[in-house]
Amino acid sequence: MKIVIIGGTGLIGSNVAKKLRQQGHTVIAGSPSTGINALTGEGLSDALENTDVVIDLSNSPSFEEEPVIRFFETVGRNILAAEILAGVKHHLILSIVGTHLLGNMGYMRAKMIQEDLVKKSGLPYTIIRCTQFQEFVPAIAAGSTQGSEVLISGTDFQPIAAEDVAQFVSRFAVAEPAGGIVEIAGPDRAPMSQFVKAYIEATGDPRTLVANDRSEYFGATVPQSALVPEGKALLGEIPFAQYLQSLTAKV
């Protein structure tokens, strides 16, 4: 197969490209640095010629509401239009578990726009909704820090390793289009505060964790279980403890 990965040089994209090439597929890792700019449309038509599968792993450089909505809407329209002209057989995007429940967050609204564009495109598609990455826990701690304290809610949490995400994306990319939504998550589920506490303790972080009963995520009120799968999900194999071990091995 010829597979084009939009956002193919990022954390997930580069790993997916490696896995698919090892399987013998022809892979183009698309990004502005490789001459394929999904935001402007530059290079898309040429890249998608004779392409079987497009994997959209693009991400907005801004998390502010207006820019992020504009990014996902523009990129989504550009990619899908180019795919229709090229006769692409399968469009896959990586979305977020709980997107449809978190309309009070601009980024999640933008991801819903992206999903809706795919559903209405007429193209065979797969939408993978993914829980937050294990690798994002340090950023969650940083974003919740006030002085020497990390204020974290007890929101349900089930983070997945980036390696497992890449494995699932690679697997679904070469399968028949799902024609719907597939959810993936990590093997461990607990309150968010427990994951952040484990991270702080494992890394010898001097900050103090202060857990609370509020259901919040980056300052926004969220349903208690919005960040975990609603029903049956495919689970990754890498436990959070293994991620923590990888951090301490680097110290």
Backbone hydrogen bonds, N-H to C=O, Kabsch-Sander energy under -0.5 kcal/mol:
donor,donor_aa,acceptor,acceptor_aa,energy
3,I,1,M,-0.6
3,I,26,T,-3.2
4,V,53,V,-2.5
5,I,3,I,-0.5
5,I,28,I,-2.9
6,I,4,V,-0.6
6,I,55,I,-2.7
7,G,5,I,-0.6
7,G,30,G,-2.7
8,G,5,I,-1.0
8,G,30,G,-1.9
10,G,7,G,-1.1
14,S,10,G,-2.5
15,N,11,L,-0.7
16,V,12,I,-2.7
17,A,13,G,-2.7
18,K,14,S,-1.8
19,K,15,N,-2.3
20,L,16,V,-2.6
21,R,17,A,-2.2
22,Q,18,K,-2.0
23,Q,19,K,-0.9
24,G,21,R,-1.6
25,H,20,L,-2.1
26,T,1,M,-2.6
27,V,25,H,-0.6
28,I,3,I,-2.5
29,A,27,V,-0.5
30,G,5,I,-2.9
30,G,28,I,-1.0
34,T,31,S,-1.7
35,G,32,P,-1.3
36,I,31,S,-2.4
37,N,35,G,-0.6
37,N,42,E,-3.0
38,A,36,I,-0.7
41,G,37,N,-2.3
42,E,37,N,-0.5
44,L,41,G,-1.6
45,S,41,G,-0.5
47,A,43,G,-1.9
48,L,44,L,-2.2
49,E,45,S,-0.5
49,E,46,D,-0.9
51,T,48,L,-1.9
52,D,2,K,-2.2
53,V,2,K,-1.8
54,V,90,H,-2.5
55,I,4,V,-2.8
56,D,54,V,-0.6
56,D,92,L,-3.5
57,L,6,I,-3.0
57,L,55,I,-0.9
68,V,64,E,-2.5
69,I,65,E,-2.1
70,R,66,E,-2.4
71,F,67,P,-2.3
72,F,68,V,-2.2
73,E,69,I,-2.2
74,T,70,R,-2.3
75,V,71,F,-3.0
76,G,72,F,-2.0
77,R,73,E,-2.2
78,N,74,T,-2.4
79,I,75,V,-2.6
80,L,76,G,-2.3
81,A,77,R,-2.3
82,A,78,N,-2.0
83,E,79,I,-2.3
84,I,80,L,-2.3
85,L,81,A,-1.8
86,A,82,A,-1.7
87,G,83,E,-1.4
88,V,83,E,-2.1
89,K,52,D,-1.3
90,H,52,D,-1.0
91,H,124,P,-2.4
92,L,54,V,-2.8
93,I,126,T,-2.0
94,L,56,D,-1.3
95,S,93,I,-0.6
95,S,128,I,-3.8
97,V,130,C,-2.2
99,T,96,I,-1.8
101,L,98,G,-2.0
102,L,98,G,-0.7
102,L,99,T,-1.1
105,M,102,L,-1.9
106,G,104,N,-0.5
109,R,105,M,-2.1
110,A,106,G,-2.1
111,K,107,Y,-1.9
112,M,108,M,-1.9
113,I,109,R,-2.0
114,Q,110,A,-2.0
115,E,111,K,-2.6
116,D,112,M,-2.8
117,L,113,I,-2.2
118,V,114,Q,-1.7
119,K,115,E,-2.4
120,K,116,D,-2.0
121,S,117,L,-0.6
121,S,118,V,-1.1
126,T,91,H,-2.1
127,I,180,G,-2.4
128,I,93,I,-2.6
128,I,126,T,-0.6
129,R,127,I,-0.7
129,R,182,V,-3.2
130,C,95,S,-1.6
130,C,128,I,-0.6
131,T,184,I,-1.4
134,Q,160,I,-2.3
136,F,133,F,-1.5
137,V,134,Q,-1.7
140,I,136,F,-1.9
141,A,137,V,-2.4
142,A,138,P,-2.3
143,G,139,A,-2.5
144,S,140,I,-0.8
144,S,141,A,-0.7
145,T,142,A,-1.2
146,Q,149,E,-3.0
149,E,146,Q,-1.9
150,V,208,T,-3.0
151,L,144,S,-2.6
151,L,149,E,-0.6
152,I,150,V,-0.8
152,I,210,V,-1.8
154,G,212,N,-0.6
154,G,214,R,-0.9
156,D,224,Q,-2.1
157,F,190,A,-1.8
160,I,132,Q,-2.2
165,V,161,A,-2.0
166,A,162,A,-2.5
167,Q,163,E,-1.8
168,F,164,D,-2.4
169,V,165,V,-2.8
170,S,166,A,-2.4
171,R,167,Q,-2.0
172,F,168,F,-2.7
173,A,169,V,-2.0
174,V,170,S,-1.0
175,A,172,F,-0.6
179,G,125,Y,-3.2
182,V,127,I,-3.0
184,I,129,R,-2.6
185,A,234,L,-2.1
186,G,158,Q,-1.8
190,A,157,F,-2.1
192,M,155,T,-2.8
193,S,153,S,-1.0
194,Q,191,P,-1.2
195,F,191,P,-1.1
196,V,192,M,-2.2
197,K,193,S,-2.4
198,A,194,Q,-2.2
199,Y,195,F,-2.1
200,I,196,V,-2.6
201,E,197,K,-2.6
202,A,198,A,-2.4
203,T,199,Y,-1.8
204,G,201,E,-0.7
205,D,200,I,-2.2
208,T,148,S,-2.8
210,V,150,V,-3.2
211,A,209,L,-0.6
212,N,152,I,-1.9
216,E,214,R,-1.0
217,Y,220,A,-2.3
220,A,217,Y,-1.8
222,V,215,S,-2.4
226,A,223,P,-1.8
228,V,225,S,-1.1
234,L,183,E,-2.6
236,G,185,A,-2.8
242,Q,239,P,-0.8
243,Y,239,P,-1.2
244,L,240,F,-2.3
245,Q,241,A,-2.0
246,S,242,Q,-1.9
247,L,243,Y,-1.5
248,T,244,L,-2.1
249,A,245,Q,-1.8
250,K,246,S,-0.7
250,K,247,L,-0.7
251,V,247,L,-0.7
